[in-house]
Amino acid sequence: MNLSFNFEEERDQFLKVYPMLKQDILNELPKMKLPNNVINYISSLLNSSVLIGGKMTRGLGFINSFNFLFSNNINNNNLEITKFEGRIIGWCLEFLSFFLVTDDIIDNGLTRRGELCWYLNPSPFNPTENKVGMLAINDSVLIESFLFLILKKYLKEKSMYVEILEIFQECIYHTAIGQLFDASYFHQKRGDFTNFNYENYSQICINKTSYYMFIPSIKLAILLTKNKMKIENNDTNKKTIKEEEEEEEEEEELVKSICFDLGVMFQAKDDYLDCFGDPIFVGKTGTDIQENKCCWLICKAITLVDDNQLNQLKQNYGINNDLSVSKVKSIYNEINLPDHYQKYENEQFNLISEKLQKLSETSIQKSEILLFLLKKIFKRNK
């Protein structure tokens, strides 16, 4: 079974929905008697932080999964959600980029998606004298609120509305926890690698990346393509309800495990590109070394270095100056860390592929959509 998905065509259809949703948001603002300069500010915020330059991995990943399950549903006339409404939900997933607005502040980022980070942009209120600055923190909260405004406008009458909200809230909760765990290393003592290990790193990735990039898209696609009425055939269905529930639970855990693995794999590539990628091509300037991040590179490096190299890492990792960053990168190259990363990426691909093979025994469709995501992120270079 293959995915029949014209990526460019669906991307075009997806992009056509954004102006309508943006206008829905802007139409709400005059009701609060806001002046035009505030409305224009929000318009700029949305374009910069939601639309421009993003890969739309979450939104299009969901759309692909939704369309595939929709087209292969044995009775899709019973589905409550239309493809158009699916695109709206896809954009709500894109609105989760509100996390990136504050993430850039926390990480002292310079560029995002090939442009200045939002907080470094000239303020639309007074571009010649001020930057957006810390006002971006409130802007992040605004984008989050717009997400739920859109969901309410288009989906509040749907029977699964509460379940949709719960999936988004679960995503936001876990991502915020992951962001905190990730940022906590900035406040830890420099040169103390006690908490730099793969177990902690995996938990950061699962919360910060898996629940942000993959789990909500897959959960929503599965939820929204369920038939309103369960179709049963008592003549051929020989499994008890309990057996069916146990199988569903086992399958759900396997899907979640694969999403966790995808998140770790995706974040590890981000870590690699942060250090070894071209900032112009990647779209952002790397700061993991300066910020003392618990990333894949440092966790792997401390298992490979000799005592002298370890001491050098302890003296320079987490120090925000060019010389220290250069010394850390030099050690990374001495131990051939890029080669170790390539080996790791291939191993992760094979591990996830094995899990997908097992999943295909109970659900070929779910296996196919997760395989599509795996192939999209494998060997990516930005």
N, C-alpha and C positions, 0 to 999 in steps of 0.2 A: 504494500500500500504506500503510495507516494503523496506528498502534499501537493495539491494543485493550487498554487498560490503565486499570483503575479505580483511580486514585491513592489515594483515601481508603480503599477496601476493602483494597488491598494494604498500605497503611500500617497499618491495624488488624491485619492478619494478621502483619505484620512486628513490631509492638510486642508481640504476644502471645508471641513467642519470647524476648524479653529476660529476663523473670523466670526462665525455665528455665536460661538460660546463666549468669545471675548466681548462681543456686543451685548450679549445677555448680562454679563457682569457690569459693563459700563452703563447699561440702562438702569441698573439698580441704584447707582450712585446719586443721580439727581434727586431721588426720593429723600435722601438725607441732606438735601440742600447744600451739597458740596460745590465749591467754586471750580471753574474750569481747569485751573492749574493743578488741582488735586486729581481730577479725573484724568488729565493728560499724563500726570506722573504715573498713575496706575496703569495706563495704557502702555507707557514705556517699560514699566516693570514687567508686565506680562510678556511683551515681545522679547525682552532681553533674557528673562529667566525661564520661560517656558518654551518659546518657539524657536528662537534663533540658534542655529549651530548644533542642536542636539541630535544624537543618533536615533532617538525615539525608540530605543530598544524595548522599553516597558510597554509603550502604547502599541507598537506594531507587533511585538511579540505576543501580546494579548490578542490583537486582531487576527493574527495568523492562527492562533490556537482556537479562537472562537469560530472563525470562518470554517476551519477544518472540521471541528466537532459539529458545527451547524449543518454543513453540507453532507456529513456522514450520519446524521441522526436519522433513525428509521422513521421518525414521525415528526419532522421539524415544523409542521403546521401547528403543532401544539406548543411550540416554544413561545414564551412570553416576551422575549427580547428580540427586536429586529436588528438587522445588520447596522442600521443607522444608529440605533441606541447603543450597539456594541462599540461603535466609533466614539461615541460620547464617553463611554466608560474608559476607552483607551486614552482619551485626552485627560480624564481625571487621574489616570495613572501617570501621565506626563506631568501633571500639576504637583506630583510628589517631588519634583525638582526643587520645591521650596526648601528642602533639606540642604541643597547645594549652596543656597544663598548664605546660610549661616556657617556651613562647613568651610567655605572660603575664608570667612572671617576668622574662625577658629584656627585654621591652618596657615593664616597669613598668605593666602593664595594671591597670585598676581593676575593670572588669566584663567578663563574657563570657556571651553568651546571656541577657542581661538580669539576671544575678545577679552577686554578687561573684566575682571570680576565685578559684579554689580556694585558692591560697596565702594569700589574705586572709581566708578563712573562719575563724571560731572553731574551734580545734582540738577535734575530737570527744573527745580525751582529757581536755581541761581547758578547756572553752569560755569560762569566765568570766575566765580569766587569760592564755591563749595563743592565738595564731593558728597555722594550719597552717604558714605560713612556708616555710623552705627544705626542710622535709620533703617538700614537693610534688615536689621533684626526684626523690626515690626513688619517690614515688607514680607518677610518669610511667613509670618503668622497670617498676613493678609492672603497670600497665595493659598495657604492651607484652607482658610475659610472659604475661598472661592470654589475650591474643590467640592466642598460639601454643599455649597449653594447650587452648583450645577447638578449634583446628584439628586438633590431635593426637587429641583425644577422638572427634571425629566423622568425620574424613576420612583417618586414617592408613592405612586399608586400601584407599583408592582408588588406582588406577593413576597418576593425575596428581597425587598428593599432593606429590611433590617439586616439580613445576612450579608448584603453588599456592604453596608456601613461597617459591619463587624470585621469584614476582611480588610477594609481600609484602615480601621482603627488598630487592628492587630499589626498591620504593616508599620504604621506610624509609631506605635509603642515599641516594637522590637528595634526599629531603625534608630529611634532616639536612645535606647539603651546601648545599642552598638556604637553610636556616635560618642556617647559618654565614655564607654570602655576604651575606644580608640583614642580619644583626646586625653584620657587620664595619663597616658605615658609622657605627655609633654610636661606634666607636673611632677614626674618622678625624678629621682636623683640621677644625674648624668653619670654614665659609666657603670651603673648597676643593672646588669642584664638578668637578674634573678627571675623576673616575670616575662622575659623574652623567650617564649617557647611555642611550639606548634599548637599545643592544646589551647592556650589563650588566644593565639592568632586565629584559630578556627572559629572560636566563639565570637570573636569580633566580626569575622566575615559572615557567619551565619546570621547574626542579628543585623549588622550594618548593611550587608549586601544581598544575602539570599532573600530576606524579608522585604527588601526594597526593590530588587530587580526581577525576581523570578516567582516567588511564592504567590503574591497577590494576583499576578497575571494568570497563572495556571489555575489557582483556586476559583477565580472569577469565571474563567472560560468553562470549567467543569460545571460550576453552579448554574450558569446562565443557559447552558445547552441541555439541561435536564428537561424532560417532558413534564408538562403540568400534571399529567395524569400518568401514573405508572402502568405500563402495559404488561400484563402477566399472561402466561399460557400455562394453565394448571396441568395440562396433559403432558407437557414436556419438561416442566420445571420440577425436578426431583429433589432439589436442595431445600432444606428447611430455612426458615427466616433467619435463625441463629447462624447457620452456616454462611448464608449470604452476607450477613452483617460482619462476620469474622473475616471473610474474604475482602469485603470492601475496606475494612479497617487496615488489613495487611497491605492492600494495594495503596491506600492513602499514605501509610507510613513509608512505603517504598518511593512514592512520588515525592514526598517531603525530603527524604534522604537524598534523592537525586538533585532536587532544588538546592539543598544545602551544599552538595558537591559543586554544583554549577556556580554558586555564589563564591565559594572559596577559590575556585579556578579563575573566575572573573576578576576577583580582587587581587589575586596573585599576579595576574597579567597587568593590572593597573599599577601594582607596586613595581613590577619590572620596568614598565614604560616610564614611571615617575623618575627612575634613575637613568635608564639607558635609552629612552625614547627621545625623539626630536620634539622639543616643546612646540615648535611651529606646526608640525604635523599632528602631534597628539592633541594640541589645543589648550594645554595648560602647562604651567611651569612647575617642575617637581620640587617638593619641599619636605619629603618624608625624612631625609637624613637630618635636616635642620630641626625638624619638629620632634625628633626622638621617637618616631613611630615604630610600633611593633608591627613590622611588615614582613613579608615572606623573605626578602633578601637578607635582612639582619638575623632573622631566626635561623635561616640556613647557614649563613656565614659563620656564626659562632660555633657551629658543629664541625666546621672545616678548617678553621685557622689554627696556626701554632700559637704558642704562648706570646711571642713578640707581637704577632698580628692582632691577637686578642687585646693586648694592652693598648695598641694603637687605636683600635676601635673604641675601647673604653674612654680614651682620652679625647677622641674627636667626634664620636657619634652623638648627635643631639646638640652640636655646637653650631650656631648660626653665623658662620663666616666661610668664605670661599676656600680658604686653605684647608680647614677641617673637612669640608665636603669633598674636596679633591683627594685628601688622604684616604677617606673612607672608600671612595670609588676606586682608588688605586688598589686597595686591598681586595675589593670585590673582583677586580680583574686578575690580580695575582692568583686567586684561588679558582679562577675560571667560573665565576658564579653564573654568567650568562649561559654557559653550557649546562650547568646543573639545573638552571631554570628550564631550559628546553627539554631536558630529560624528564623533569617533573611534569611539565605540561603534557607530554606524550603519555606518561603514566596515568595522569588524571583522566585523559581522554579514554584510555583503555578501561580504566576502572568504571567510569560512568557508562561506557558502552556495554559493559557486562551487566550492569544493573538494568539498563534499558532492555537488554535481551530478556532478562527475567520478567520485566514489566510487560513485555510484548506477549507473554504467555497468557495474561489475563486481560490486557487492554492494548491492542495494537495501536489504537488511535492516540492514547496518551503517550505511548512510547514514541510515536512518530513526531508529535509536537515537541517533546523534550529533546529528541534527536535533532530536530530543526534548530532549536536554541543552542544546543551543544556545537553544532557545525558553524553557527553564526559567530560564536565567541572564540572558537578554537583557532589559534594562530592569527588572531586579529592584531592589527598594528596601530590601533588608536582607540 
